């Protein structure tokens, strides 16, 4: 067998082994290692570089082969930053396609070995097919993880009070899902992070640089002090934009350990990962929007409750005001509920105001309201009728029982300390509902009873006729 034939058989055997390894590569890293190793051997030990292609026509170095000494002899390989600089260079390059789109480029110094170039194209074609399969598998796996996370996030919305709870409770899970070391959320000038992230100042500086560039990309890798980070905007209705960040410590592939050149930018995220991060951002944006809606509903409910309270509450004494008392009394008169009304006022209240001042008089009314409400049953109601006059609605009781309650109130009030040098007493008029009564009839009878009580000496109860 001739030496040339032996060489061809050896070359074909090596090609077969390379194709088998490439077609069964379990991960992108393994695929790139096998691909660059095969190309290096086929091109007679030329150094090989793989760049990932971004939407902005930028190229990020993600894999190089082999040793540092070989790369140092060809510095052009690690200085490529864009497609235009690659096309303008003297480097030999191949387009690496995935799903009919340009995934990236493979570059090497000019090679004049035509046979090797022909086999190189075959190897790259098989690698592109394997790249597509791995991408689809990773996409399916990542989306399954996102689906499980979305379900968990949906169940947590009601118990989360703020967007920072997403970072606090889900940070570890999201870092694991995206194989990152840190996550951060920025919203309304507030940043919350989990794990190992750059300082807030560095993140904000990188974001400012990014926004000045007016990039329209949904998800963009960061450089400088935030290299290894990727950011995407959250689609939330807000005056100030909201952002989601993920951070990695290591790029997709390492330069040789003894290679000291400063290579920037490096590729830390694959297009698949950046696409699924955009999906994650959509889930988080929807969750934050839902949390905002829950919060606004709670605020609206609270505001409505407060307005209802204000609409029926007397601001000084915190009992019912006259409007709500009269409205409730009218409703009960039209019902079948048995009903009694107590109308009372503070004896000599004008003298209290004139002697001690109106602020002291207000304190007396507040204290009186507390004492009376503490004495009433839960189903009874106290309302301020006007000035120092109060009206009590007593439900489901007759005149005899109401009289006992009224007398008890007189006794309790007269023995309660009011921080005055003289006791505070009340005069009470009492009446019960009769057939054909109106609010006016009931109040007039109670008022007449109160008038008789005062005429009889005050601090007593009289039934109005």
RAHUGI-V712280 format. One record per residue. N is the residue number from 1. RES is the residue in three letters. SS is DSSP state (@ for helix, = for strand, . for the rest). PHI is phi in radians with two decimals (NA if undefined). D_CENTER is the distance of its C-alpha to the mean C-alpha in whole Angstrom. Layout:
N RES SS PHI D_CENTER
N RES SS PHI D_CENTER
This chain:
1 UNK . NA 74
2 UNK . -1.21 73
3 UNK @ -1.13 71
4 UNK @ -1.14 69
5 UNK @ -1.16 68
6 UNK @ -1.06 67
7 UNK @ -1.12 65
8 UNK @ -1.14 63
9 UNK @ -1.09 63
10 UNK @ -1.11 61
11 UNK @ -1.16 59
12 UNK @ -1.18 58
13 UNK @ -1.12 58
14 UNK @ -1.14 55
15 UNK @ -1.11 54
16 UNK @ -1.06 53
17 UNK @ -1.07 52
18 UNK @ -1.12 49
19 UNK @ -1.11 48
20 UNK @ -1.13 48
21 UNK @ -1.15 46
22 UNK @ -1.15 44
23 UNK @ -1.23 43
24 UNK . -2.02 42
25 UNK . -1.05 40
26 UNK . -1.40 37
27 UNK . -2.65 34
28 UNK @ -1.11 34
29 UNK @ -1.06 35
30 UNK @ -1.12 38
31 UNK @ -1.08 39
32 UNK @ -1.14 39
33 UNK @ -1.12 41
34 UNK @ -1.16 43
35 UNK @ -1.14 43
36 UNK @ -1.17 44
37 UNK @ -1.12 47
38 UNK @ -1.14 49
39 UNK @ -1.14 49
40 UNK @ -1.06 50
41 UNK @ -1.23 53
42 UNK @ -1.26 54
43 UNK . -1.73 54
44 UNK . 1.06 56
45 UNK . 1.18 53
46 UNK . -1.35 51
47 UNK . -1.20 48
48 UNK = -2.13 45
49 UNK = -2.25 42
50 UNK = -2.05 39
51 UNK = -2.05 36
52 UNK = -1.57 33
53 UNK = -1.66 33
54 UNK . -1.80 30
55 UNK . -1.19 29
56 UNK . -1.60 30
57 UNK . 1.17 34
58 UNK = -1.52 33
59 UNK = -2.01 34
60 UNK = -2.07 33
61 UNK = -1.20 35
62 UNK = -2.12 34
63 UNK = -2.78 37
64 UNK = -2.37 41
65 UNK = -2.70 44
66 UNK . -1.97 46
67 UNK . -1.38 47
68 UNK @ -1.09 47
69 UNK @ -1.10 50
70 UNK @ -1.18 50
71 UNK @ -1.21 47
72 UNK @ -1.12 49
73 UNK . -1.35 52
74 UNK . -2.36 49
75 UNK @ -1.09 47
76 UNK @ -1.04 46
77 UNK @ -1.05 44
78 UNK @ -1.71 41
79 UNK . -1.85 41
80 UNK . -1.24 40
81 UNK . -2.13 37
82 UNK = -2.59 37
83 UNK @ -1.11 39
84 UNK @ -1.12 41
85 UNK @ -1.23 43
86 UNK @ -1.17 43
87 UNK @ -1.14 45
88 UNK @ -1.44 47
89 UNK . -1.42 48
90 UNK . -1.58 51
91 UNK . -1.21 49
92 UNK = -1.50 49
93 UNK = -2.44 46
94 UNK = -2.27 45
95 UNK = -1.49 42
96 UNK = -1.85 40
97 UNK = -1.74 38
98 UNK = -2.54 36
99 UNK . 0.99 36
100 UNK . 1.17 38
101 UNK = -2.00 35
102 UNK = -1.32 36
103 UNK = -1.42 34
104 UNK = -3.09 36
105 UNK = -2.37 39
106 UNK = -1.97 42
107 UNK = -2.25 44
108 UNK = -2.70 47
109 UNK . -1.05 50
110 UNK . -0.92 53
111 UNK . -2.13 55
112 UNK . -1.96 58
113 UNK . -1.68 59
114 UNK @ -1.08 59
115 UNK @ -1.09 59
116 UNK @ -1.09 56
117 UNK @ -1.11 54
118 UNK @ -1.13 55
119 UNK @ -1.24 53
120 UNK @ -1.06 50
121 UNK @ -1.13 49
122 UNK @ -1.14 50
123 UNK @ -1.05 48
124 UNK @ -1.17 45
125 UNK @ -1.09 45
126 UNK @ -1.13 45
127 UNK @ -1.11 42
128 UNK @ -1.12 40
129 UNK @ -1.14 40
130 UNK @ -1.17 39
131 UNK @ -1.05 36
132 UNK @ -1.09 35
133 UNK @ -1.15 35
134 UNK @ -1.09 33
135 UNK @ -1.11 31
136 UNK @ -1.12 31
137 UNK @ -1.13 31
138 UNK @ -1.15 28
139 UNK @ -1.11 26
140 UNK @ -1.11 27
141 UNK @ -1.15 26
142 UNK @ -1.16 22
143 UNK @ -1.22 21
144 UNK @ -1.12 22
145 UNK @ -1.12 20
146 UNK @ -1.14 17
147 UNK @ -1.11 18
148 UNK @ -1.11 18
149 UNK @ -1.17 15
150 UNK @ -1.05 13
151 UNK @ -1.11 15
152 UNK @ -1.15 14
153 UNK @ -1.10 10
154 UNK @ -1.09 11
155 UNK @ -1.27 13
156 UNK @ -1.63 10
157 UNK @ -1.00 8
158 UNK @ -1.19 11
159 UNK @ -1.62 11
160 UNK . -1.56 7
161 UNK . -1.75 7
162 UNK . -2.74 5
163 UNK . -1.09 2
164 UNK @ -1.14 6
165 UNK @ -1.15 7
166 UNK @ -1.09 6
167 UNK @ -1.19 9
168 UNK @ -1.14 11
169 UNK @ -1.65 11
170 UNK @ -2.04 11
171 UNK @ -0.99 13
172 UNK @ -1.09 16
173 UNK @ -1.14 16
174 UNK @ -1.20 15
175 UNK @ -1.09 17
176 UNK @ -1.17 20
177 UNK @ -1.10 19
178 UNK . -1.85 20
179 UNK . 0.91 22
180 UNK . -2.04 21
181 UNK . -1.82 21
182 UNK = -2.73 18
183 UNK = -2.47 14
184 UNK = -2.54 12
185 UNK = -2.15 9
186 UNK = -2.11 10
187 UNK = -2.62 9
188 UNK . 0.90 11
189 UNK . 1.14 14
190 UNK = -2.02 12
191 UNK = -2.03 12
192 UNK = -2.27 11
193 UNK = -2.34 13
194 UNK = -2.41 14
195 UNK = 1.45 18
196 UNK . -1.65 21
197 UNK . -2.13 19
198 UNK . -1.07 21
199 UNK . -1.13 21
200 UNK @ -1.03 19
201 UNK @ -1.08 22
202 UNK @ -1.16 23
203 UNK @ -1.12 20
204 UNK @ -1.14 20
205 UNK @ -1.11 23
206 UNK @ -1.12 23
207 UNK @ -1.17 20
208 UNK @ -1.11 23
209 UNK @ -1.09 25
210 UNK @ -1.15 24
211 UNK @ -1.20 23
212 UNK @ -1.14 26
213 UNK . -1.32 28
214 UNK . 0.94 26
215 UNK . -1.26 25
216 UNK . -1.74 24
217 UNK . -1.12 23
218 UNK . -1.19 20
219 UNK = -2.32 20
220 UNK = -2.36 22
221 UNK = -1.41 23
222 UNK . -1.75 24
223 UNK . -2.17 27
224 UNK @ 1.14 29
225 UNK @ -1.17 27
226 UNK @ -1.90 24
227 UNK . -1.02 26
228 UNK . 1.76 25
229 UNK = -1.71 21
230 UNK = -2.35 20
231 UNK = -2.31 17
232 UNK = -2.45 16
233 UNK = -1.49 14
234 UNK = -1.57 11
235 UNK . -1.44 12
236 UNK . -2.20 10
237 UNK . -1.20 13
238 UNK . -2.84 13
239 UNK . -1.11 16
240 UNK . -1.74 15
241 UNK . -1.10 14
242 UNK = -2.00 11
243 UNK = -2.40 12
244 UNK = -2.03 11
245 UNK = -2.13 14
246 UNK = -2.24 17
247 UNK = -2.30 20
248 UNK . -2.14 23
249 UNK . -1.58 26
250 UNK . -2.13 29
251 UNK . -1.26 30
252 UNK . -1.05 30
253 UNK . -2.53 34
254 UNK . -1.57 36
255 UNK . -1.25 39
256 UNK . -0.95 42
257 UNK . -1.06 42
258 UNK . -1.64 45
259 UNK . -1.71 43
260 UNK . -1.81 42
261 UNK . -1.11 42
262 UNK . -1.51 39
263 UNK . -1.78 37
264 UNK . -2.59 34
265 UNK . -1.63 32
266 UNK = -1.72 32
267 UNK . -1.62 30
268 UNK . -1.90 27
269 UNK . -2.33 25
270 UNK . -1.47 27
271 UNK @ -0.98 26
272 UNK @ -1.06 25
273 UNK @ -1.11 22
274 UNK @ -1.22 21
275 UNK @ -1.18 21
276 UNK @ -1.27 19
277 UNK @ -1.15 17
278 UNK @ -1.09 17
279 UNK @ -1.11 16
280 UNK @ -1.03 13
281 UNK @ -1.06 12
282 UNK @ -1.11 12
283 UNK @ -1.09 11
284 UNK @ -1.16 7
285 UNK @ -1.09 8
286 UNK @ -1.12 9
287 UNK @ -1.15 6
288 UNK @ -1.14 4
289 UNK @ -1.07 7
290 UNK @ -1.14 8
291 UNK @ -1.11 6
292 UNK @ -1.08 7
293 UNK @ -1.13 11
294 UNK @ -1.08 11
295 UNK @ -1.11 10
296 UNK @ -1.13 13
297 UNK @ -1.11 15
298 UNK @ -1.12 15
299 UNK @ -1.13 16
300 UNK @ -1.15 19
301 UNK @ -1.08 20
302 UNK @ -1.09 21
303 UNK @ -1.13 22
304 UNK @ -1.10 24
305 UNK @ -1.09 25
306 UNK @ -1.15 26
307 UNK @ -1.14 28
308 UNK @ -1.10 30
309 UNK @ -1.12 31
310 UNK @ -1.12 32
311 UNK @ -1.22 34
312 UNK @ -2.09 36
313 UNK = -1.93 36
314 UNK . -1.33 39
315 UNK . -1.14 37
316 UNK . -1.41 40
317 UNK . -1.73 41
318 UNK . 1.12 37
319 UNK . -1.66 39
320 UNK = -1.08 40
321 UNK . -1.50 41
322 UNK @ -1.13 44
323 UNK @ -1.01 42
324 UNK @ -1.22 40
325 UNK @ -1.09 43
326 UNK @ -1.16 46
327 UNK @ -1.13 43
328 UNK @ -1.17 43
329 UNK @ -1.09 47
330 UNK @ -1.11 48
331 UNK @ -1.12 46
332 UNK @ -1.26 47
333 UNK @ -1.12 51
334 UNK . -1.39 50
335 UNK . -1.72 49
336 UNK . -1.59 52
337 UNK . -1.30 50
338 UNK . -1.20 53
339 UNK = -2.65 52
340 UNK = -2.25 53
341 UNK = -2.22 53
342 UNK = -1.97 53
343 UNK = -2.06 53
344 UNK = -2.49 54
345 UNK = -2.45 54
346 UNK = -1.45 54
347 UNK . -1.17 58
348 UNK . 0.96 59
349 UNK @ -1.17 56
350 UNK @ -1.06 57
351 UNK @ -1.14 59
352 UNK @ -1.10 56
353 UNK @ -1.10 54
354 UNK @ -1.18 58
355 UNK @ -1.47 58
356 UNK @ -1.91 55
357 UNK . 1.77 53
358 UNK @ -1.20 50
359 UNK @ -1.14 47
360 UNK @ -1.18 49
361 UNK @ -1.06 50
362 UNK @ -1.10 46
363 UNK @ -1.08 46
364 UNK @ -1.11 48
365 UNK @ -1.15 47
366 UNK @ -1.11 43
367 UNK @ -1.12 45
368 UNK @ -1.08 47
369 UNK @ -1.06 44
370 UNK @ -1.10 43
371 UNK @ -1.10 46
372 UNK @ -1.17 47
373 UNK @ -1.14 43
374 UNK @ -1.22 44
375 UNK @ -1.56 47
376 UNK . -1.32 46
377 UNK . -1.32 45
378 UNK . -1.12 41
379 UNK . -1.47 43
380 UNK . -1.59 45
381 UNK = -2.37 43
382 UNK = -1.93 44
383 UNK = -2.32 44
384 UNK = -1.49 45
385 UNK = -1.47 48
386 UNK = 2.72 49
387 UNK . 1.02 50
388 UNK . -1.72 51
389 UNK = -1.68 51
390 UNK = -2.26 49
391 UNK = -2.20 49
392 UNK = -1.98 48
393 UNK = -1.73 48
394 UNK = -1.97 49
395 UNK = -1.70 48
396 UNK . 0.94 51
397 UNK . -2.67 53
398 UNK . -1.76 57
399 UNK @ -1.14 59
400 UNK @ -1.10 60
401 UNK @ -1.19 57
402 UNK @ -1.14 55
403 UNK @ -1.12 58
404 UNK @ -1.07 58
405 UNK @ -1.13 54
406 UNK @ -1.11 55
407 UNK @ -1.13 58
408 UNK @ -1.11 56
409 UNK @ -1.08 53
410 UNK @ -1.00 56
411 UNK @ -1.16 57
412 UNK @ -1.14 54
413 UNK @ -1.10 53
414 UNK @ -1.17 57
415 UNK . -1.80 56
416 UNK . -1.54 53
417 UNK . -1.25 53
418 UNK . -2.09 51
419 UNK . 1.02 52
420 UNK . -2.23 55
421 UNK . -1.33 59
422 UNK . -2.44 59
423 UNK . -1.22 58
424 UNK . -1.81 56
425 UNK . -2.24 57
426 UNK = -2.28 56
427 UNK = -1.97 58
428 UNK = -2.11 57
429 UNK = -1.95 58
430 UNK = -2.22 58
431 UNK = -2.68 58
432 UNK = -2.17 57
433 UNK . -1.14 56
434 UNK . -2.14 59
435 UNK . -1.05 60
436 UNK . 1.47 59
437 UNK . -1.16 57
438 UNK . -2.11 55
439 UNK @ -1.04 52
440 UNK @ -1.08 55
441 UNK @ -1.05 58
442 UNK @ -1.08 56
443 UNK @ -1.18 55
444 UNK @ -1.12 58
445 UNK @ -1.16 60
446 UNK @ -1.14 58
447 UNK @ -1.14 58
448 UNK @ -1.12 62
449 UNK @ -1.09 62
450 UNK @ -1.13 60
451 UNK @ -1.07 63
452 UNK @ -1.16 65
453 UNK @ -1.10 63
454 UNK @ -1.16 64
455 UNK @ -1.13 67
456 UNK . -1.48 68
457 UNK . 2.22 67
458 UNK . 1.26 63
459 UNK . 0.91 61
460 UNK . -2.72 62
461 UNK = -2.07 61
462 UNK = -2.34 63
463 UNK = -1.46 62
464 UNK . -1.40 62
465 UNK . -1.81 65
